[in-house]
Amino acid sequence: MEVIYQIEKSNIQKAKDMLLKDDIVGRASVLFKDGNLLGFENKYFCYISGIEEACRRSEELIKGLGKKMDEKTKEQIIKRIKDEEDQAMQGFGGIFG
């Protein structure tokens, strides 16, 4: 399961602390991204990929700090993150290729 949250810049550190220190959510893949790098100006995102329990728990923890993205926006952001990772891996492969 995957979820994306939009988080205000002023809440990024608090969101990181809450999510990464939680026993359940901390076991999932949690990635924070500056939206400027993904084509979304002045926005920050948190991408969580893991079991359903971790994604549900993240919603409880993030309340008041960010908002869950709708399905269309979520898919756009996930695609951009994965494209960025693929490009990085290709570049990394060129170094050790």
C-alpha positions as CSV (number, residue, x, y, z in Angstrom):
1,M,0.0,0.0,0.0
2,E,1.2,3.5,-0.7
3,V,0.2,7.0,0.5
4,I,1.4,10.5,-0.2
5,Y,1.0,13.4,2.2
6,Q,1.6,17.1,1.4
7,I,3.3,18.7,4.4
8,E,3.9,22.4,5.1
9,K,7.6,23.3,5.3
10,S,7.2,24.4,8.9
11,N,6.0,20.9,9.8
12,I,8.5,18.8,8.0
13,Q,10.8,18.1,11.0
14,K,7.9,17.3,13.4
15,A,6.4,15.0,10.8
16,K,9.7,13.2,10.3
17,D,10.1,12.7,14.0
18,M,6.6,11.4,14.5
19,L,6.6,9.0,11.6
20,L,10.1,7.7,11.7
21,K,10.1,7.1,15.5
22,D,6.8,5.2,15.4
23,D,7.3,1.4,15.8
24,I,4.8,0.6,13.0
25,V,5.3,3.4,10.5
26,G,9.1,3.4,11.1
27,R,9.3,-0.1,9.6
28,A,7.7,1.0,6.3
29,S,9.5,2.8,3.5
30,V,9.2,6.5,4.4
31,L,10.6,9.1,2.0
32,F,10.4,12.9,2.3
33,K,10.7,14.9,-0.9
34,D,11.0,18.6,-1.7
35,G,8.1,19.2,-4.2
36,N,10.3,21.6,-6.3
37,L,12.3,18.6,-7.4
38,L,9.2,16.8,-8.6
39,G,7.6,19.8,-10.4
40,F,5.4,21.0,-7.5
41,E,6.5,24.5,-6.4
42,N,6.6,25.3,-2.7
43,K,5.3,21.9,-1.5
44,Y,6.8,19.1,0.4
45,F,5.7,15.5,0.3
46,C,6.0,12.4,2.4
47,Y,5.7,9.0,0.5
48,I,5.0,6.0,2.6
49,S,5.1,2.5,1.1
50,G,4.3,-0.5,3.4
51,I,1.7,-2.7,4.9
52,E,-1.8,-1.4,5.3
53,E,-1.4,-1.1,9.1
54,A,1.6,1.3,8.7
55,C,-0.2,3.5,6.1
56,R,-3.3,3.7,8.4
57,R,-1.2,4.5,11.4
58,S,0.6,7.2,9.4
59,E,-2.7,9.0,8.8
60,E,-3.3,9.2,12.6
61,L,0.1,10.5,13.2
62,I,0.1,13.1,10.4
63,K,-3.2,14.7,11.4
64,G,-2.7,18.5,11.7
65,L,0.7,18.4,10.0
66,G,-0.3,17.5,6.5
67,K,-3.0,16.3,4.1
68,K,-3.4,13.0,2.3
69,M,-3.3,13.5,-1.5
70,D,-6.1,12.4,-3.8
71,E,-5.5,9.3,-6.0
72,K,-4.6,11.2,-9.2
73,T,-2.0,13.5,-7.5
74,K,-0.7,10.5,-5.6
75,E,-0.1,8.5,-8.8
76,Q,1.7,11.6,-10.4
77,I,4.0,12.0,-7.5
78,I,4.8,8.3,-7.2
79,K,5.6,8.1,-10.9
80,R,7.9,11.1,-10.6
81,I,9.7,9.7,-7.6
82,K,10.2,6.3,-9.3
83,D,11.4,8.0,-12.5
84,E,13.9,10.0,-10.4
85,E,15.1,6.8,-8.7
86,D,15.5,5.0,-12.1
87,Q,17.6,7.8,-13.4
88,A,19.8,7.8,-10.4
89,M,20.2,4.0,-10.7
90,Q,21.2,4.3,-14.3
91,G,23.8,7.0,-13.5
92,F,25.1,4.9,-10.6
93,G,25.3,1.9,-13.0
94,G,27.4,3.9,-15.3
95,I,29.9,4.5,-12.6
96,F,30.3,0.8,-11.7
97,G,29.0,-0.6,-15.1
